[in-house]
Amino acid sequence: MSTEQFLFSAWTWNPVVLIAAGIGLAVYLFAFRAERRIGWFLLALAVFLLTLVSPINSLADGYLFSAHMLQHIVLLLIVPGLLLLSLPRSLSLSWRPRILARPLTGWIAGVGAMWFWHWPTLCNAAVTWRSVYALQTISLLVLGTLFWGQIIAPRDEERLSPPGAVLYLFSACVACSSLGIILTFSPVTVCSIYTMPVSDRLGMWETIRTGWRFTAEKDQQIGGLLMWVPMCFIYLGAIFAQIARWFGEAPAARPVTQQT
C-alpha cells in the first residue's frame, strides 16, 4: 500500500468511539446548553475523534510506537485540558471526594499514567487486547482530567495558587522528561510488539520500513523524543500561563495606600 492510499483508507470509524462522542455532546448540551464556552468542548471532541479514528490510530495499533506515544500525549494532556476549559466558570468541582481534590493525587495521576502504561507488559497488552486498549484510553482521559483539574478547574479558588501550580507543572515536566530520555536512549524493549506487527492487515509494514525508513530503534527514539520535548512544551506553556496569572493577580493583592 502506498502512503497516499494509506492516508485515505486507514480511517477506523469505530462505532463505540463515535457513540461516545455523540453521548458526550448530548450530555454537554443538556447540562450547559449552548454555553459560550462550547467552542472548547467541540475542539476537545474534534481532537478526540481525530486521535481515535484517523490514520494515527491505525499506525498506533501495532505499527509505530511513536504514533502510540502521540495518542497518549493527546489523550492525557490535550483532550482533558480542553474539556475542563469548556466548563462554565460558575461550575464548582467541590463535589469531588477529598482525596481526588488533593494536588498530590492529581500529580500522581498525570505522571503515573505515562510510567504505568509504558511498563513493557502493559504496553504490549494494550496493543494485543482490545479490552486493555479500551481501559488504557479511558484511564488516560480520567487521569489527565485529575491532573489538569488542579490547574484549570472552573473556579479560581479550586485551583492551585500560581507558585504552587508552577512547581506542580515543572516537577511533572521533569518526571515525564526522565521517562522520555530513558525511551530515547534505551534498547527496543519497552513495547517490543512494535518490532513486528501482530498482523499486517493494512499492508503497510513494507512501506513503513523501506519507504518511510522507520526502523524499530528510530521509532522508539522518536516516541521518546515526543514525550521528552513536545510534552514539556505543553507543561511550559501552562507554566507561562500561571506566571501571567501570578503577575495579573499581584496588583489586586497589594494594599492600597492613601497619598497625602
C-alpha positions as a printed NumPy array, in Angstrom:
array([[  0.   ,   0.   ,   0.   ],
       [  1.299,   3.453,  -0.899],
       [  1.366,   6.351,   1.545],
       [ -1.437,   8.126,  -0.331],
       [ -3.651,   5.043,  -0.253],
       [ -2.966,   4.6  ,   3.44 ],
       [ -3.919,   8.194,   4.301],
       [ -7.284,   7.782,   2.573],
       [ -8.129,   4.225,   3.626],
       [ -6.783,   3.923,   7.187],
       [ -9.647,   5.746,   8.908],
       [-11.215,   3.486,  11.543],
       [-14.827,   4.51 ,  12.117],
       [-15.127,   2.764,  15.451],
       [-18.845,   2.869,  16.405],
       [-18.014,   2.868,  20.129],
       [-15.867,   5.991,  19.737],
       [-18.488,   7.741,  17.604],
       [-21.316,   6.862,  20.01 ],
       [-19.237,   8.025,  22.992],
       [-18.593,  11.353,  21.249],
       [-22.299,  11.738,  20.44 ],
       [-23.314,  10.974,  24.029],
       [-20.72 ,  13.419,  25.332],
       [-22.071,  16.205,  23.127],
       [-25.667,  15.423,  24.141],
       [-24.768,  15.474,  27.849],
       [-22.911,  18.779,  27.473],
       [-25.823,  20.424,  25.645],
       [-28.3  ,  19.068,  28.198],
       [-26.234,  20.283,  31.161],
       [-24.994,  23.624,  29.834],
       [-26.935,  24.167,  26.602],
       [-25.09 ,  26.331,  24.073],
       [-22.891,  27.844,  26.771],
       [-20.429,  30.328,  25.308],
       [-17.512,  28.022,  26.166],
       [-18.91 ,  25.244,  23.965],
       [-16.183,  26.017,  21.424],
       [-13.636,  24.432,  23.777],
       [-15.805,  21.33 ,  24.056],
       [-16.227,  20.998,  20.291],
       [-12.479,  21.374,  19.877],
       [-11.888,  18.661,  22.509],
       [-14.371,  16.418,  20.69 ],
       [-12.691,  17.023,  17.334],
       [ -9.225,  16.252,  18.719],
       [-10.572,  13.143,  20.482],
       [-12.133,  11.823,  17.288],
       [ -9.103,  12.679,  15.156],
       [ -6.865,  10.779,  17.548],
       [ -9.   ,   7.629,  17.623],
       [-10.366,   7.337,  14.069],
       [ -7.64 ,   8.869,  11.881],
       [ -4.586,   7.057,  10.423],
       [ -2.784,   7.943,  13.677],
       [ -4.866,   5.257,  15.379],
       [ -4.127,   2.721,  12.645],
       [ -0.378,   3.326,  12.994],
       [ -0.584,   3.127,  16.795],
       [ -2.36 ,  -0.22 ,  16.505],
       [  0.77 ,  -2.356,  16.211],
       [  2.796,  -0.442,  13.608],
       [  4.534,   2.562,  15.183],
       [  5.402,   3.184,  18.826],
       [  5.782,   6.892,  18.023],
       [  2.134,   7.068,  16.864],
       [  1.138,   5.27 ,  20.065],
       [  3.041,   7.89 ,  22.072],
       [  1.365,  10.731,  20.179],
       [ -2.017,   9.227,  21.054],
       [ -1.059,   9.067,  24.718],
       [  0.023,  12.703,  24.855],
       [ -3.18 ,  13.899,  23.201],
       [ -5.492,  11.76 ,  25.351],
       [ -3.688,  12.592,  28.598],
       [ -2.843,  16.28 ,  28.181],
       [ -4.756,  17.866,  25.288],
       [ -8.312,  16.469,  25.418],
       [ -8.793,  16.668,  29.238],
       [ -7.417,  20.217,  29.301],
       [ -9.834,  21.333,  26.581],
       [-12.742,  19.626,  28.363],
       [-12.005,  21.493,  31.585],
       [-11.732,  24.777,  29.689],
       [-15.2  ,  24.119,  28.25 ],
       [-16.867,  24.068,  31.681],
       [-18.726,  27.219,  32.813],
       [-16.689,  29.351,  35.188],
       [-19.548,  29.196,  37.683],
       [-19.342,  25.406,  37.99 ],
       [-17.827,  24.08 ,  41.214],
       [-15.903,  20.824,  41.495],
       [-16.297,  20.765,  45.275],
       [-18.362,  17.559,  44.975],
       [-15.159,  15.608,  44.296],
       [-14.025,  13.205,  47.031],
       [-11.395,  14.902,  49.145],
       [ -8.636,  12.548,  48.044],
       [ -9.265,  13.406,  44.364],
       [ -9.092,  17.129,  45.117],
       [ -5.563,  16.872,  46.535],
       [ -2.684,  18.152,  44.362],
       [ -0.598,  15.063,  45.088],
       [ -3.374,  12.841,  43.711],
       [ -3.57 ,  14.896,  40.522],
       [  0.214,  14.891,  40.095],
       [  0.478,  11.126,  40.585],
       [ -2.435,  10.616,  38.159],
       [ -0.859,  12.67 ,  35.378],
       [  2.716,  11.472,  35.752],
       [  1.891,   7.93 ,  36.834],
       [ -0.282,   7.344,  33.753],
       [  2.728,   7.597,  31.453],
       [  5.013,   5.484,  33.597],
       [  2.323,   2.877,  34.295],
       [  1.242,   2.302,  30.694],
       [  4.817,   2.087,  29.442],
       [  5.665,  -0.871,  31.584],
       [  6.582,  -3.384,  28.837],
       [  3.944,  -5.979,  29.728],
       [  1.12 ,  -3.417,  29.839],
       [  2.28 ,  -1.589,  26.727],
       [  2.306,  -4.82 ,  24.718],
       [ -1.036,  -5.926,  26.193],
       [ -2.716,  -2.661,  25.136],
       [ -1.76 ,  -3.378,  21.523],
       [ -2.723,  -7.054,  21.663],
       [ -6.037,  -6.927,  23.541],
       [ -8.937,  -4.618,  22.646],
       [-10.229,  -4.624,  26.228],
       [ -6.872,  -3.463,  27.614],
       [ -6.653,  -0.782,  24.924],
       [-10.131,   0.485,  25.851],
       [ -9.165,   0.56 ,  29.531],
       [ -5.977,   2.423,  28.664],
       [ -7.854,   5.048,  26.637],
       [-10.454,   5.672,  29.36 ],
       [ -7.812,   5.808,  32.098],
       [ -5.722,   8.379,  30.192],
       [ -8.731,  10.674,  29.835],
       [ -9.723,  10.301,  33.502],
       [ -6.202,  10.645,  34.886],
       [ -5.497,  13.608,  32.617],
       [ -8.64 ,  15.309,  33.934],
       [ -7.482,  14.74 ,  37.516],
       [ -4.092,  16.207,  36.642],
       [ -5.394,  19.352,  34.929],
       [ -8.157,  19.874,  37.491],
       [ -5.551,  21.331,  39.845],
       [ -4.568,  23.938,  37.243],
       [ -7.656,  24.832,  35.207],
       [-10.615,  23.96 ,  37.417],
       [-13.555,  26.237,  36.502],
       [-13.285,  28.304,  39.693],
       [-10.088,  30.097,  40.67 ],
       [-10.458,  29.155,  44.327],
       [-10.381,  25.463,  43.403],
       [ -7.071,  25.784,  41.556],
       [ -3.555,  25.724,  42.898],
       [ -2.015,  29.102,  43.613],
       [  0.281,  30.272,  40.785],
       [  3.526,  29.445,  42.657],
       [  2.177,  26.01 ,  43.581],
       [  0.978,  25.444,  40.02 ],
       [  4.408,  26.327,  38.597],
       [  6.083,  23.816,  40.921],
       [  3.389,  21.22 ,  40.122],
       [  3.885,  21.592,  36.359],
       [  7.678,  21.844,  36.439],
       [  8.058,  18.688,  38.506],
       [  5.649,  16.849,  36.168],
       [  7.739,  18.004,  33.221],
       [ 10.909,  16.676,  34.838],
       [  9.291,  13.315,  35.677],
       [  7.927,  12.769,  32.167],
       [ 11.134,  14.025,  30.543],
       [ 13.045,  11.424,  32.537],
       [ 10.894,   8.685,  31.027],
       [ 11.278,  10.254,  27.588],
       [ 15.066,  10.231,  27.921],
       [ 15.016,   6.58 ,  29.004],
       [ 12.882,   5.658,  25.992],
       [ 15.054,   7.652,  23.597],
       [ 18.322,   6.032,  24.57 ],
       [ 17.279,   2.546,  25.721],
       [ 17.158,  -0.608,  23.56 ],
       [ 13.837,  -1.556,  21.949],
       [ 12.394,  -3.323,  24.968],
       [  9.627,  -1.036,  26.22 ],
       [  6.998,  -2.013,  23.642],
       [  8.717,  -4.863,  21.834],
       [  5.498,  -5.695,  19.997],
       [  6.224,  -2.761,  17.667],
       [  9.287,  -4.513,  16.262],
       [  6.896,  -6.688,  14.232],
       [  3.137,  -6.119,  13.769],
       [  0.731,  -8.703,  15.109],
       [ -0.893,  -8.761,  11.667],
       [ -0.082,  -6.594,   8.657],
       [ -3.775,  -6.09 ,   7.932],
       [ -3.171,  -2.783,   6.143],
       [ -0.225,  -3.988,   4.087],
       [  1.835,  -1.093,   5.432],
       [  4.766,  -2.895,   7.019],
       [  6.984,  -2.784,   3.939],
       [  6.137,   0.87 ,   3.279],
       [  6.942,   1.846,   6.867],
       [ 10.253,   0.01 ,   6.948],
       [ 11.561,   0.776,   3.447],
       [  9.569,   3.746,   2.157],
       [  9.453,   5.702,   5.411],
       [ 12.714,   4.171,   6.715],
       [ 11.31 ,   3.602,  10.186],
       [ 13.471,   1.082,  11.98 ],
       [ 12.366,  -0.173,  15.403],
       [ 15.188,   1.818,  17.022],
       [ 14.317,   5.051,  15.233],
       [ 10.629,   4.559,  16.01 ],
       [ 11.276,   4.251,  19.747],
       [ 13.659,   7.208,  19.681],
       [ 11.014,   9.389,  18.056],
       [  8.47 ,   8.183,  20.62 ],
       [ 10.843,   9.074,  23.445],
       [ 11.526,  12.495,  21.935],
       [  7.787,  13.149,  21.659],
       [  7.452,  12.574,  25.389],
       [ 10.624,  14.471,  26.121],
       [ 10.226,  17.658,  24.02 ],
       [  6.637,  18.405,  22.861],
       [  5.177,  17.137,  26.124],
       [  7.386,  19.505,  28.098],
       [  6.397,  22.367,  25.789],
       [  2.791,  21.751,  26.872],
       [  3.84 ,  21.966,  30.518],
       [  5.991,  25.014,  29.731],
       [  3.079,  26.802,  28.068],
       [  0.946,  26.123,  31.144],
       [  3.763,  27.398,  33.388],
       [  3.918,  30.684,  31.458],
       [  0.132,  30.981,  31.783],
       [  0.448,  30.546,  35.561],
       [  3.201,  33.151,  35.747],
       [  0.984,  35.571,  33.816],
       [ -1.86 ,  34.757,  36.23 ],
       [  0.51 ,  35.35 ,  39.15 ],
       [  1.529,  38.815,  37.96 ],
       [ -2.046,  39.583,  36.931],
       [ -3.229,  38.925,  40.48 ],
       [ -0.371,  40.814,  42.142],
       [ -1.715,  44.4  ,  41.818],
       [ -5.069,  43.402,  43.306],
       [ -3.339,  41.713,  46.211],
       [ -1.317,  44.752,  47.186],
       [ -2.855,  47.07 ,  49.816],
       [ -3.909,  50.474,  48.522],
       [ -2.075,  53.291,  50.328],
       [ -3.531,  56.739,  50.512],
       [ -1.37 ,  59.586,  49.354],
       [ -1.287,  62.714,  51.426]])
